[in-house]
Amino acid sequence: GAHSHIRGLGLDDALDARKISQGMVGQPEARKAAGIILQMIKEGKIAGRAVLLAGQPGTGKTAIAMGMAKALGDSTPFASMAASEIFSLEMSKTEALTQAFRQAIGVRIKEETEIIEGEVVEVELDAPAAGSVAKTGKLTLKSTEMETIYDLGQKMIESLNREKVTAGGVGTIDK
């Protein structure tokens, strides 16, 4: 990547930035501030907290963040994203940030699901009160292995109506 040369913050023992060190150059005040944060992390004073680096494009935020991660050791995960990625995604901002945090801390979520696909044999909706939508019903789905009757709630009925599911069609159910 763009910052693959960075190996740390390039600070001396007094936390002053060396001119060129560990792949870092420039931003001596910001590097020193990052060094102070690192020292606090190592001392357990701010464990489990997040650090937000803000500034104009090209000012070294990503480089400093990577330097911090490298200084904490190879087992420290690092993930970077630009604000434009959050605003251009086809998902909520909360979900985008959650995924980024999971990636940064190395969380991998494996989800297994069972899907049943088959012919819709019958859709039976209970007669609603005049002028309202059915709230309960039954769906009969026949697969190569079995024929099953599912009880339907209002949300499932609304989904079936939206998808125009009728007897004779093919349906998929995520158990």
Secondary structure as GFF3:
##gff-version 3
##sequence-region A 1 175
A	DSSP	beta_strand	20	21	.	.	.	ID=ss1
A	DSSP	beta_strand	24	25	.	.	.	ID=ss2
A	DSSP	alpha_helix	28	42	.	.	.	ID=ss3
A	DSSP	alpha_helix	61	72	.	.	.	ID=ss4
A	DSSP	alpha_helix	83	88	.	.	.	ID=ss5
A	DSSP	alpha_helix	93	104	.	.	.	ID=ss6
A	DSSP	beta_strand	115	125	.	.	.	ID=ss7
A	DSSP	beta_strand	137	142	.	.	.	ID=ss8
A	DSSP	beta_strand	147	152	.	.	.	ID=ss9
A	DSSP	alpha_helix	154	163	.	.	.	ID=ss10
A	DSSP	beta_strand	170	174	.	.	.	ID=ss11
###
